[in-house]
Amino acid sequence: MKSPFAILCLFFYAAFWAALLVLQTACTTNLKTSTDAYHAGDFKLANEEIEKLVPDNTEAKASTDPPIKVQYDRDLLWAGLEKAKINQDDGKFKKSLKLYTHLHDRADFLRTIESFYARNPADMKNWDARQFMQDTGQAVVGADQTDYVLQPYEMILINAYAMLDAMMLGDDAAPYAKRAVRLQEFEREDLQRVGVEVTQPNADKVDSALHSKAPQLAGFNIGSVFGADGFTNANAALSEAIRSAKEARAADPRVTLACVLEWASYVIAGDFGAAETAAKMVRETSGASKLANNMQAVTAQDDFVLVLVGAGCAPERDYFSVRIPIPIPNIATGYYRGVYPFLKFRTQNRPNQITIISQSGTNTLEVIDSIDAIMAKNFQRREVELWWIPTIRGIIRTAASMAAQAAMNKNDKNAGYAKLGILLANLFVAEAEQADLRVWSTLPGAHYAALIKRPTDGVLNIEIGDGSTKSKVSANVKEGSSMVYIRALTPNMHTKAYVASLMPKSSKESKADAATQTPAPVTAIPNSAAATN
């Protein structure tokens, strides 16, 4: 029979090779050179970099084959989102549309959320070797171990941006509109099940349930962990993002941008009944009452211009850590260290005033949705998955390792070596409690929109920002109805404005002519302080 020391050596040998395996498989694709260029306003460089990091899959044959290559399969959806948006904002609408279509088809489920009420995380029967290896991998390399799962608002946005791409290309946008409507109805039903305002589990109830169902935690209040500054600050930021968006009625998770583009797609198709329904949805999901009124007033004879702006940067992920003492009666006091994700909001220098000046007069764009707030609401609904479950697992494992150390000290002459091994294993686990929170970082912080009658001369001067930071984009729209799309990171950093003709099927122009319409880039005219692409 092998000695405890020999067993411990075998443990370290196995742990070394397991860690090596994780090092080889645990990483996620690094898009930093591309996303950094994007957020610096260099959309062309961002597109060049993303093509290097996530190249096209030239070997794809079937429509079900992924159109891109990623280093790790778990990154396909996440990297695809980033590349599709970067392609779109650099005017590569056809490539963007292909990616969005594949991502929608690939995401055959919206998301999975570990729920305390469905699967008690304090019950160690729910743990398995795969979960431990994922945790260990996170400890070793600090990487995301899970496949990226699309959230409902991301699924809606995929189809909203697919509509935008299709319109820019002169393609039929109605199929993507119908998909978006179905997803929005799913989200409505989901909200009704949990209560629209009840977007996260009650912390006191969860804490109470844990103490009644998990005796191994008796004597330690799980809820006390969440008094740490990191949680307090993160919750305050989430609440503020939602509060400020609610003031403008821009926090609906069904994403008003999709409703606006649904309206446009139905008008193009000449389906004014469906367009009326979409206009009502705009009114229901946002405070953009002027926009909704103008939509409902449009007739088949009207020439209009729909102006859309994606402004600022949505949140990025960050982490904070906590170190909590855990007193175990008759044994000792140990320490649990947890690493937690939170959303870091990027509101500095975001353009919050966008104005159209034309022969028709001056019109101010209305904020139609806040991606900041929608992401914050989604985070709150995922607190069990992102904060509670890692805490429960980490504390139980910390306590278990301390109990094992005590038993070793009593019964084993090699207790010192065993204790070292358990401490190292526990260090792996404690450092590992880092939930996956990769985010779609190229999203705007908010979407703005306005619908105006086409001016006689077809000239629109769109001013972004105010005061000394204000810059201008000049767009020329042809006769008929049109859409103008701009991605504005700051008042001084934005993409070119892109213009597309919106050609109803009832138009005198043939469908073939409409299909050949291509978006025309428009030259930005900044002030002396501006730096545009």
C-alpha positions in Angstrom: 0.0 0.0 0.0 1.4 3.4 -1.0 2.3 5.8 1.8 0.4 9.1 2.2 3.5 10.9 1.0 3.6 8.8 -2.2 -0.1 9.5 -2.7 0.5 13.2 -2.3 3.3 13.0 -4.9 0.9 11.3 -7.3 -1.7 14.1 -6.5 0.9 16.8 -7.4 1.9 14.9 -10.6 -1.8 14.6 -11.7 -2.4 18.2 -10.8 0.6 19.4 -12.8 -0.6 17.6 -16.0 -4.2 18.7 -15.4 -3.0 22.3 -15.1 -0.9 21.9 -18.2 -3.9 20.6 -20.1 -6.0 23.5 -18.9 -3.3 25.9 -20.0 -3.5 24.5 -23.4 -7.3 24.6 -23.6 -8.5 27.2 -21.2 -7.8 30.4 -23.0 -10.2 32.5 -25.1 -9.6 34.3 -28.3 -7.9 37.7 -27.7 -9.6 40.5 -29.7 -7.9 43.3 -27.9 -5.9 44.8 -30.8 -9.1 45.0 -32.8 -11.5 46.3 -30.1 -8.9 48.8 -28.9 -8.7 50.3 -32.4 -12.5 50.3 -32.6 -12.9 52.2 -29.3 -10.1 54.7 -30.4 -12.3 55.5 -33.4 -10.2 53.8 -36.0 -12.8 51.6 -37.6 -10.7 50.7 -40.6 -7.8 49.4 -38.5 -10.3 47.6 -36.2 -11.7 45.8 -39.3 -8.2 44.9 -40.5 -7.3 43.5 -37.1 -10.4 41.5 -36.7 -9.8 39.9 -40.1 -6.4 38.7 -38.8 -7.7 37.5 -35.4 -11.0 36.0 -36.6 -10.5 35.2 -40.3 -13.2 34.1 -42.8 -13.6 30.4 -43.0 -12.7 29.8 -46.6 -13.1 26.1 -46.2 -16.8 26.4 -45.3 -19.0 24.5 -47.8 -22.4 24.0 -46.2 -24.6 26.9 -45.0 -24.4 25.4 -41.5 -20.5 25.7 -41.5 -19.3 28.7 -39.4 -18.3 31.6 -41.7 -15.4 32.5 -39.4 -12.5 30.6 -37.8 -11.8 31.0 -34.0 -9.0 29.5 -32.0 -11.5 28.0 -29.5 -15.0 26.8 -30.3 -16.4 28.3 -27.1 -15.7 31.7 -28.6 -17.6 31.4 -31.8 -20.7 33.3 -30.8 -18.8 36.0 -28.8 -16.2 36.6 -31.5 -18.9 36.5 -34.2 -20.8 39.3 -32.5 -17.7 41.5 -32.3 -16.6 40.9 -35.8 -20.1 41.4 -37.2 -20.4 44.9 -35.5 -16.9 45.9 -36.6 -17.7 44.9 -40.2 -20.9 46.8 -40.1 -19.4 50.0 -38.7 -16.7 49.8 -41.4 -19.4 49.6 -44.1 -18.9 45.8 -44.7 -22.7 45.2 -44.6 -22.7 42.0 -46.7 -20.2 40.3 -44.4 -21.9 41.6 -41.3 -25.3 40.2 -42.5 -23.8 36.8 -43.2 -22.4 36.6 -39.7 -25.5 37.8 -37.9 -27.6 35.3 -39.9 -25.3 32.4 -38.8 -25.2 33.6 -35.2 -28.9 33.6 -35.0 -29.2 30.1 -36.5 -26.4 28.7 -34.3 -27.9 30.0 -31.1 -30.7 27.5 -30.9 -31.3 28.4 -27.3 -31.2 31.8 -25.7 -29.3 31.1 -22.5 -29.1 28.9 -19.4 -29.1 30.3 -16.0 -28.2 28.3 -12.9 -31.1 29.0 -10.5 -30.9 28.3 -6.8 -34.5 27.3 -6.9 -34.0 24.8 -9.7 -30.7 23.4 -8.7 -29.4 23.9 -5.2 -25.8 25.0 -5.5 -25.1 24.1 -1.9 -25.8 20.4 -2.7 -22.4 18.9 -3.5 -24.2 16.2 -5.5 -24.5 18.8 -8.2 -20.8 19.2 -8.5 -18.7 17.1 -11.0 -15.2 16.7 -12.2 -15.8 18.8 -15.3 -16.8 21.8 -13.2 -13.8 21.4 -10.9 -11.5 21.3 -14.0 -13.1 24.4 -15.4 -12.6 26.1 -12.0 -9.0 25.0 -11.9 -8.4 26.3 -15.4 -9.7 29.7 -14.4 -7.4 29.7 -11.5 -4.3 28.8 -13.6 -4.8 31.1 -16.5 -7.6 33.5 -15.4 -9.5 32.6 -18.6 -13.1 32.0 -19.4 -13.9 28.3 -19.4 -17.5 28.3 -20.6 -19.0 28.6 -24.0 -20.4 32.0 -24.7 -24.2 31.9 -24.5 -26.2 34.6 -26.1 -28.5 36.6 -23.9 -32.0 37.6 -25.0 -31.2 41.3 -25.7 -28.2 40.1 -27.9 -30.5 37.9 -29.9 -32.8 40.8 -30.5 -29.9 43.1 -31.5 -28.6 40.5 -33.9 -31.8 40.6 -35.9 -32.0 44.4 -35.5 -28.6 44.9 -37.0 -29.3 42.2 -39.7 -32.3 44.4 -40.7 -30.0 47.4 -40.9 -27.5 45.5 -43.0 -30.3 44.2 -45.3 -31.7 47.7 -45.8 -28.3 49.1 -46.6 -27.8 46.4 -49.2 -31.3 46.8 -50.7 -32.3 43.3 -49.6 -35.5 42.1 -48.0 -35.4 42.9 -44.3 -38.8 41.4 -43.4 -37.4 37.9 -42.4 -35.2 39.5 -39.7 -38.0 41.7 -38.6 -40.2 38.6 -38.0 -37.5 36.9 -36.0 -37.0 40.0 -33.9 -40.7 40.2 -33.1 -40.7 36.6 -32.0 -37.8 37.2 -29.7 -39.4 40.3 -28.3 -42.5 38.3 -27.5 -40.4 35.7 -25.8 -38.8 38.3 -23.6 -42.2 39.8 -22.8 -43.5 36.4 -21.7 -40.3 35.8 -19.7 -40.7 39.2 -17.9 -44.4 38.4 -17.1 -43.3 35.1 -15.5 -41.0 36.7 -13.1 -42.7 40.1 -12.8 -41.5 43.0 -14.8 -39.9 44.8 -11.9 -38.8 41.6 -10.1 -35.6 41.1 -12.1 -33.5 39.4 -9.5 -34.0 36.9 -6.7 -34.6 38.3 -3.3 -31.2 38.1 -1.5 -32.8 37.6 2.0 -34.9 34.6 0.7 -31.9 33.0 -0.9 -29.8 33.4 2.3 -32.6 32.0 4.4 -33.0 29.0 2.1 -29.3 28.3 2.2 -29.2 28.2 6.0 -32.2 25.9 6.1 -31.1 23.5 3.3 -27.3 23.5 3.7 -26.4 22.6 7.3 -22.7 22.5 6.4 -22.9 26.3 6.2 -24.5 26.7 9.6 -22.9 29.4 11.6 -21.8 31.4 8.6 -24.1 34.0 7.0 -23.6 33.8 3.3 -25.3 37.2 2.9 -22.4 38.8 4.8 -20.1 38.3 1.9 -22.2 40.8 -0.1 -21.5 43.7 2.2 -18.1 44.1 0.6 -17.4 47.4 -1.2 -17.1 45.7 -4.6 -20.7 44.5 -4.4 -22.0 47.8 -3.0 -20.3 49.8 -5.8 -21.3 47.4 -8.5 -25.0 47.4 -7.4 -25.0 51.2 -7.2 -23.6 51.5 -10.7 -26.2 49.0 -12.1 -29.1 50.8 -10.3 -28.0 54.2 -11.5 -27.8 53.0 -15.1 -31.3 51.6 -14.9 -32.7 54.6 -13.0 -31.4 57.2 -15.5 -32.6 55.2 -18.5 -36.0 54.8 -16.9 -36.4 58.6 -16.7 -36.2 58.6 -20.5 -38.2 55.3 -20.8 -35.2 53.7 -22.5 -34.7 50.6 -20.3 -37.0 48.1 -21.9 -35.1 44.9 -22.6 -37.0 44.3 -25.8 -34.7 46.9 -27.5 -36.6 49.7 -29.2 -34.0 49.9 -32.0 -35.5 46.6 -33.3 -39.0 48.0 -33.2 -37.9 51.0 -35.3 -36.2 48.9 -37.9 -39.2 46.5 -37.9 -41.4 49.5 -38.8 -39.0 50.5 -41.6 -38.9 46.9 -43.0 -42.7 46.7 -43.1 -43.0 50.2 -44.8 -40.6 49.0 -47.5 -42.7 45.9 -48.0 -45.9 48.1 -48.2 -47.4 46.4 -45.2 -48.7 49.4 -43.3 -50.8 47.3 -41.0 -47.7 45.6 -39.6 -45.9 49.0 -39.6 -48.7 50.5 -37.4 -48.2 47.6 -34.9 -44.4 48.3 -34.9 -45.0 52.0 -34.3 -47.1 51.2 -31.3 -44.3 49.0 -30.0 -42.0 51.9 -30.3 -44.4 53.9 -28.2 -44.7 51.1 -25.7 -41.0 50.3 -25.3 -39.6 53.9 -25.2 -40.4 57.5 -24.4 -39.8 58.5 -28.0 -43.3 59.8 -28.5 -42.4 62.3 -31.3 -40.8 59.4 -33.3 -43.8 57.2 -32.7 -46.2 59.9 -33.8 -44.3 60.6 -37.0 -44.2 56.8 -37.8 -47.9 56.5 -37.4 -48.5 59.5 -39.6 -46.5 58.2 -42.6 -48.5 57.2 -45.7 -47.4 55.4 -48.9 -47.1 58.7 -50.6 -44.7 60.3 -48.1 -40.9 60.6 -48.6 -39.2 60.3 -45.2 -35.7 60.0 -43.8 -35.1 57.7 -40.8 -31.9 58.8 -39.0 -30.3 56.3 -36.6 -27.3 56.9 -34.4 -25.5 54.4 -32.1 -23.9 56.6 -29.5 -21.1 56.0 -27.0 -19.7 52.7 -25.7 -21.7 50.1 -23.8 -20.3 48.6 -20.6 -17.2 46.5 -20.5 -16.5 43.8 -18.0 -14.2 44.1 -15.0 -13.5 42.2 -11.8 -13.2 42.9 -8.1 -12.2 40.5 -5.3 -13.3 39.9 -1.7 -11.5 38.1 1.1 -13.8 36.8 3.9 -12.9 35.1 7.2 -14.8 31.8 7.7 -14.8 30.7 11.4 -15.3 26.9 11.7 -16.1 25.9 15.3 -13.5 23.7 17.0 -11.2 23.9 14.0 -9.9 27.3 12.9 -10.7 30.4 10.9 -10.0 30.2 7.3 -10.3 32.8 4.5 -12.4 32.6 1.4 -11.3 34.7 -1.6 -13.7 35.2 -4.4 -13.2 37.0 -7.7 -16.4 38.6 -9.2 -17.4 40.1 -12.5 -19.1 43.5 -12.7 -20.0 45.9 -15.5 -17.9 49.0 -15.9 -19.9 51.8 -17.5 -18.2 54.1 -20.0 -20.2 57.3 -20.0 -17.4 59.8 -20.3 -17.6 62.1 -23.4 -20.6 60.2 -24.8 -22.6 62.3 -27.3 -26.0 63.0 -25.7 -27.3 65.7 -28.0 -27.8 64.9 -31.7 -29.5 67.4 -34.0 -30.6 67.4 -37.7 -30.6 70.8 -39.5 -32.2 70.9 -42.9 -34.6 72.9 -45.1 -37.4 71.3 -43.1 -36.1 72.9 -39.9 -34.3 71.6 -36.8 -35.0 68.2 -35.3 -33.5 66.7 -32.2 -33.0 62.9 -32.1 -34.6 61.1 -29.2 -32.9 58.3 -27.2 -34.9 55.2 -28.0 -33.0 52.7 -25.8 -30.2 52.4 -23.4 -28.0 49.4 -23.9 -26.3 50.3 -20.6 -29.6 49.8 -18.8 -30.6 46.7 -20.7 -27.2 45.1 -19.9 -27.6 46.2 -16.2 -31.0 44.6 -16.0 -29.7 41.4 -17.5 -26.8 41.3 -15.1 -29.2 41.7 -12.1 -31.2 38.7 -13.4 -28.0 36.7 -13.6 -26.8 37.5 -10.0 -27.5 33.9 -8.9 -25.2 32.6 -11.6 -22.6 35.3 -11.5 -22.3 36.1 -7.7 -24.3 33.7 -5.5 -23.3 30.3 -6.9 -19.5 31.0 -7.0 -19.7 32.3 -3.4 -21.6 29.2 -2.1 -19.3 26.8 -3.9 -16.2 28.6 -2.7 -17.2 28.9 0.9 -18.2 25.2 1.1 -14.9 24.1 -0.5 -12.9 26.4 1.8 -14.7 24.9 4.9 -14.3 21.4 3.6 -10.5 21.8 3.0 -10.1 23.2 6.5 -11.9 20.2 8.0 -9.7 17.9 5.9 -6.6 19.7 7.2 -7.8 19.2 10.8 -8.4 15.5 10.2 -4.9 15.1 8.6 -3.3 16.9 11.5 -4.9 14.4 13.9 -4.4 11.1 12.1 -1.5 11.3 9.7 2.2 11.7 10.3 2.5 13.3 6.9 -0.1 15.8 7.8 2.2 18.7 6.9 2.6 17.6 3.3 -1.1 16.8 3.0 -2.0 20.2 4.5 0.2 21.9 1.9 -1.4 19.9 -0.9 -5.0 20.8 0.3 -4.0 24.4 0.7 -2.7 24.5 -2.9 -5.8 22.8 -4.2 -8.0 25.2 -2.2 -6.0 28.1 -3.7 -6.8 26.9 -7.2 -10.5 26.7 -6.3 -10.7 30.0 -4.5 -9.0 31.9 -7.3 -11.3 30.1 -9.7 -14.6 31.5 -8.6 -14.7 33.9 -11.5 -17.9 33.6 -13.5 -17.8 34.2 -17.3 -19.0 37.7 -18.2 -17.5 38.4 -21.6 -19.6 41.1 -23.1 -20.3 42.4 -26.6 -18.0 45.3 -26.3 -18.6 47.1 -29.6 -22.2 47.9 -28.8 -23.2 51.5 -28.4 -24.2 52.8 -25.0 -27.5 54.0 -26.5 -29.4 54.3 -29.7 -31.0 57.6 -31.0 -33.5 58.1 -33.8 -35.6 60.6 -35.6 -38.0 60.4 -38.5 -38.4 63.6 -40.7 -39.9 64.5 -44.0 -37.3 64.5 -46.8 -36.1 68.1 -47.4 -36.6 69.4 -50.9 -32.8 69.7 -51.5 -32.1 66.4 -49.8 -29.4 67.8 -47.6 -29.2 66.9 -43.9 -26.6 68.4 -41.6 -26.4 66.2 -38.5 -24.7 67.8 -35.5 -23.3 65.5 -32.9 -22.6 66.9 -29.4 -22.8 70.5 -28.3 -20.4 73.4 -27.5 -16.8 73.2 -28.4 -16.9 69.4 -29.0 -19.6 69.5 -31.6 -19.0 68.0 -35.0 -21.1 67.7 -38.1 -21.9 65.0 -40.7 -23.5 66.1 -44.0 -25.7 63.6 -45.8 -27.4 63.9 -49.2 -30.6 61.7 -49.7 -32.1 61.1 -53.1 -35.8 61.4 -53.9 -37.9 58.8 -52.1 -37.5 57.5 -48.6 -34.1 56.9 -47.1 -32.2 55.8 -44.0 -29.1 57.3 -42.5 -26.9 55.4 -40.1 -24.1 56.8 -38.0 -21.9 55.2 -35.3 -20.7 58.0 -33.0 -18.4 57.0 -30.2 -17.8 60.6 -29.0 -18.8 63.9 -30.5 -15.4 63.9 -32.3 -15.2 60.2 -33.2 -17.7 58.6 -35.5 -17.9 56.4 -38.6 -18.9 57.8 -41.9 -22.6 58.3 -42.2 -24.2 55.7 -44.5 -27.3 56.4 -46.6 -29.6 53.8 -48.1 -32.7 54.2 -50.2 -35.8 52.5 -48.7 -37.7 51.3 -51.7 -41.2 50.0 -51.1 -42.3 47.1 -53.3 -45.1 49.4 -54.7 -42.4 51.8 -55.9 -42.3 52.5 -59.7 -38.7 51.3 -59.7 -38.3 47.6 -60.4 -37.3 45.2 -57.7 -34.1 44.5 -59.6 -33.2 48.1 -59.6 -33.9 48.3 -55.8 -31.6 45.3 -55.2 -28.7 47.1 -56.8 -28.9 50.0 -54.4 -25.7 50.3 -52.4 -25.1 52.5 -49.3 -23.2 55.7 -50.1 -20.6 56.8 -47.6 -20.9 60.5 -46.7 -18.0 62.7 -45.8 -17.8 63.9 -42.2 -17.3 67.7 -41.8 -15.9 68.2 -38.3 -15.0 71.4 -36.6 -11.4 72.2 -36.0 -11.2 70.2 -32.8 -12.7 67.1 -34.3 -10.8 64.0 -35.4 -12.9 61.8 -37.7 -12.1 58.8 -39.8 
